[in-house]
Amino acid sequence: MVSEGDIAPDFQLPTGDGTTLELSKLKGSPVVLYFYPKDDTSGCTKEALAFTEHAKDFSKLGAGVIGVSPDSVASHEKFKAKHGLKVTLASDTEKQVCETYGVWVEKSMYGRKYMGVERSTFLIDDEGRVARAWRKVKVPGHAEAVLDALKQIQ
């Protein structure tokens, strides 16, 4: 499990533009890395739209915003197009990055247990260290809280 103060584990994941996102290549700039359960579901759409709404603010502070879920690249592209999302979405179909960051967890709904992504966000500073970690994220106000935290580490 990744905690505040840790060096953010590197990874390589495919994105919709046909490239591979490599976290270590983003060193030198802060990164907002958020994990979400599923494309085009209610909470995940609200979260992606909130980060999109503040995309210019994050960009002004030099930060990239990357959403990660186990959905396919094709699913991500449909999701982005449908909602006009302005964030990078990376596909972790093997759930290796989710497991490394400790967000692939046992969940429970209506008494049924299953494995899934725990909505979580990691603010990674320009040196590649986790400056802030949010787990079990509640969507309302979250993008604004991340933006405020980013301002504090600048």
FENURNOR-V554641 format. One line per field, one symbol per residue. ss: DSSP state (H for helix, E for strand, C for the rest). Layout:
ss: ???
This chain:
ss: CCCCCCECCCCEEEECCCCEEEHHHHCCCCEEEEECCCCCCHHHHHHHHHHHHCHHHHHHCCCEEEEEECCCHHHHHHHHHHHCCCCEEEECCCCHHHHHCCCEEEEEECCEEEEEECCEEEEECCCCEEEEEECCCCCCCHHHHHHHHHHHHC
